[in-house]
């Protein structure tokens, strides 16, 4: 993969800034006095402009303030192997890049040992997670809407293939009340009926496997594969072949210990019925 995740994010930000001004690539290139082909390659992430070139673009577009600073920051380390985001602005940029990769994916594999995977979460389940994580009340509705909107990649007419590796702990961990969890578990059963969704549960007795080290995502697009890792304070993109290979092997090991889809659905249905009975008491 020649494009780095950060270089691609920089290109996307420059393209969006241009489009916000209703300028075509050719018209804007003429305004800048640059070759349209070079500008196009900058916007696709195939080539990385220098900070002074980005500054010229943004100034010409009238971009200023926080948006200017955030886009300029993307130019530093845009060709590095790894992209670590530790500040809130950097995490917002990385989330935008993640969603872009996700929406252009042909296959997504998500290993989630302790929580229901994001693409399979109900709105109530999302809201509880974000509320407990102290997301500001003014941002809550928008954040929930963004996460729900991401489902399009697996629900649209030509969806990406989606492999969800879910820990049994995620199914039994009570978030909110039993009604919320029952609806969430039932939603998993509904989504498992879709032909391009492969839902696998790794049970408590599966022994050690790489997913116990934490969640990870493998996202395949027509341009290559990236790995995304996230914790409470930072997030990381990996795209080098050796790193992708490491996580492919990790995914294979988790698949080896996971139940089949039929067995997983049977367990999920059992857990849902148990929750419903407890809720009736």
C-alpha positions in Angstrom: 0.0 0.0 0.0 1.7 3.2 -1.2 -0.7 5.6 0.6 -0.3 6.1 4.3 -3.5 6.5 6.4 -2.3 10.0 7.5 -1.4 11.0 3.9 -4.8 9.9 2.8 -6.5 11.9 5.6 -4.5 15.0 4.6 -5.6 14.6 1.0 -9.2 14.1 2.0 -9.1 17.2 4.1 -7.6 19.3 1.2 -10.2 17.9 -1.2 -13.1 18.7 1.2 -11.8 22.3 1.7 -11.7 22.8 -2.1 -15.1 21.3 -2.6 -16.6 23.4 0.1 -15.6 26.4 -2.1 -17.3 24.8 -5.2 -14.0 24.7 -7.1 -13.0 22.0 -9.5 -9.5 20.6 -9.4 -8.6 22.2 -12.8 -10.0 25.6 -11.7 -8.2 25.6 -8.4 -5.0 24.4 -9.9 -5.1 27.3 -12.3 -5.7 29.7 -9.4 -2.7 28.2 -7.6 -0.5 28.1 -10.7 0.0 24.3 -10.3 -0.4 21.2 -12.4 -3.9 19.7 -11.9 -2.4 16.2 -11.9 -0.1 17.1 -9.0 -3.0 18.6 -7.1 -5.1 15.6 -7.7 -2.4 13.2 -6.4 -2.1 15.4 -3.3 -5.8 15.0 -2.7 -5.8 11.3 -3.2 -2.8 10.8 -0.9 -0.6 9.3 -3.6 1.8 12.2 -3.0 2.3 14.3 0.1 2.6 18.1 -0.2 5.1 20.0 1.9 3.8 22.1 4.8 4.4 25.3 2.9 2.5 24.0 -0.1 -0.4 23.0 2.2 -0.3 26.5 3.7 -0.5 28.0 0.2 -3.5 25.9 -0.6 -5.3 26.7 2.6 -4.6 30.4 2.4 -5.8 30.5 -1.2 -9.0 28.8 -0.1 -9.5 31.1 2.8 -9.2 28.4 5.5 -8.1 29.8 8.8 -8.4 29.2 12.6 -8.7 25.7 14.1 -9.4 24.1 10.7 -6.2 25.6 9.3 -4.1 24.4 12.2 -5.6 20.9 12.2 -4.9 20.4 8.5 -1.4 21.8 8.8 -0.7 19.3 11.6 -1.6 16.4 9.2 1.4 17.3 7.0 3.9 16.4 9.7 4.7 12.7 9.6 2.2 12.1 6.8 4.6 9.5 5.3 5.4 7.7 8.5 4.7 4.0 8.9 2.4 4.5 11.9 -0.1 7.2 12.8 -0.6 7.7 16.5 -3.3 10.1 17.6 -3.1 11.3 21.2 -4.7 14.7 21.1 -8.4 15.4 20.6 -8.0 17.2 17.2 -5.7 14.3 16.0 -8.3 11.7 17.2 -11.0 13.6 15.3 -8.9 13.5 12.2 -8.1 9.9 12.6 -11.8 9.1 13.1 -12.6 10.8 9.9 -9.9 8.7 8.2 -11.2 5.6 9.8 -14.7 6.2 8.6 -13.4 6.9 5.1 -11.5 3.5 5.1 -14.6 1.8 6.5 -17.0 3.2 3.9 -14.6 2.1 1.1 -13.9 -1.3 2.5 -14.4 -4.6 0.8 -13.9 -6.6 4.0 -13.8 -5.6 7.7 -12.7 -7.9 10.5 -13.3 -6.7 14.1 -12.2 -8.5 17.2 -14.0 -7.2 20.3 -13.5 -9.1 23.5 -15.4 -6.9 26.0 -18.0 -4.8 24.1 -20.4 -5.4 21.2 -18.6 -4.3 18.0 -19.4 -0.7 17.0 -21.1 -1.6 13.7 -23.5 -3.9 15.5 -24.4 -1.6 18.4 -28.0 -0.4 19.0 -28.6 3.3 19.6 -29.4 2.7 23.3 -26.2 0.6 23.8 -24.1 3.4 22.1 -25.7 6.1 24.2 -25.0 4.3 27.5 -21.3 3.7 26.5 -20.9 7.4 25.5 -22.7 8.7 28.6 -20.6 6.6 31.0 -17.5 7.7 29.0 -18.5 11.3 29.8 -19.1 12.5 26.3 -20.4 16.1 26.6 -24.2 16.2 26.5 -24.1 18.7 23.6 -22.2 16.2 21.5 -24.0 13.0 22.5 -26.8 13.0 19.8 -24.3 13.8 17.0 -21.9 11.1 18.1 -24.6 8.5 18.3 -25.9 9.5 14.9 -22.4 9.2 13.4 -21.9 5.7 14.8 -25.3 4.5 13.6 -24.6 6.0 10.2 -21.4 3.9 9.9 -23.6 0.8 9.7 -24.3 1.7 6.1 -21.1 -0.2 5.1 -22.7 -3.5 6.1 -26.4 -2.8 5.4 -26.3 -1.1 2.0 -27.2 -2.9 -1.2 -23.6 -3.9 -1.9 -22.2 -4.3 1.6 -18.6 -5.1 2.6 -18.0 -8.5 4.0 -18.0 -8.2 7.8 -16.4 -10.7 10.3 -17.3 -9.9 13.9 -15.3 -11.8 16.5 -17.1 -11.2 19.8 -16.1 -12.3 23.3 -18.7 -14.1 25.4 -17.9 -11.5 28.0 -19.4 -8.8 25.7 -22.7 -10.7 25.5 -23.0 -11.1 29.3 -21.7 -7.7 30.4 -24.7 -5.7 31.6 -24.7 -2.1 30.2 -27.7 -0.2 31.2 -30.7 -2.4 32.2 -31.7 -5.8 30.9 -34.1 -4.4 28.4 -31.2 -2.5 26.7 -29.1 -5.6 26.6 -31.9 -7.9 25.4 -32.6 -5.5 22.5 -28.9 -5.4 21.8 -28.5 -9.2 21.8 -31.7 -9.6 19.7 -30.2 -7.1 17.2 -27.1 -9.3 16.8 -29.4 -12.2 15.9 -31.1 -10.1 13.3 -27.8 -8.9 11.8 -26.4 -12.5 11.8 -29.0 -13.4 9.2 -27.4 -11.1 6.6 -25.4 -13.1 4.0 -22.2 -11.0 4.2 -22.0 -10.9 8.0 -20.0 -13.7 9.7 -20.6 -13.4 13.5 -18.4 -15.6 15.7 -18.3 -15.8 19.5 -15.2 -16.9 21.3 -16.3 -18.4 24.6 -14.9 -18.1 28.1 -13.3 -21.5 27.9 -11.4 -20.8 24.7 -8.1 -20.3 26.5 -5.5 -17.7 25.5 -5.7 -16.0 22.1 -4.7 -12.6 20.7 -8.0 -10.9 21.2 -7.5 -11.1 25.0 -4.8 -8.5 24.5 -7.4 -6.0 23.3 -9.7 -5.1 20.4 -8.4 -4.7 16.8 -9.7 -3.9 13.3 -8.5 -5.1 9.9 -10.0 -3.0 7.1 -9.4 -4.1 3.5 -10.0 -1.7 0.6 -9.1 -1.8 -3.1 -5.8 0.0 -2.2 -4.6 -2.3 0.6 -5.3 -3.2 4.2 -4.9 -1.1 7.4 -5.0 -2.1 11.1 -6.6 0.2 13.6 -6.1 0.0 17.4 -7.7 2.2 20.0 -7.6 2.7 23.7 -9.0 5.3 26.1 -6.3 7.9 25.4 -4.9 7.2 21.9 -5.5 5.5 18.6 -3.1 4.0 16.1 -3.2 3.2 12.4 -0.7 0.6 11.0 -0.3 -0.2 7.3 3.1 -1.7 6.8 2.9 -5.3 5.3 4.6 -6.8 8.3 2.2 -5.2 10.8 -0.8 -6.3 8.7 0.6 -9.8 8.5 0.9 -9.9 12.3 -2.8 -9.0 12.8 -3.9 -11.3 10.1 -2.3 -14.2 12.0 -3.9 -12.9 15.2 -7.3 -12.9 13.5 -6.7 -16.5 12.3 -5.9 -17.6 15.9 -9.1 -16.0 17.2 -11.1 -17.7 14.4 -9.5 -21.0 15.4 -10.9 -20.8 18.9 -14.2 -19.1 18.1 -17.4 -21.0 17.7 -19.0 -21.5 14.2 -21.7 -19.0 13.2 -24.4 -21.6 13.9 -23.0 -22.3 17.4 -22.6 -18.6 18.0 -26.2 -17.8 17.1 -27.4 -20.6 19.3 -25.4 -19.2 22.3 -26.6 -15.6 21.6 -30.2 -16.8 21.4 -29.8 -18.7 24.7 -28.3 -15.6 26.4 -31.2 -13.4 25.1 -33.8 -15.8 26.4 -32.1 -15.9 29.8 -32.1 -12.1 30.0 -35.7 -11.9 29.0 -36.6 -14.4 31.8 -34.6 -12.4 34.4 -36.3 -9.2 33.2 -39.7 -10.7 33.8 -39.0 -11.5 37.5 
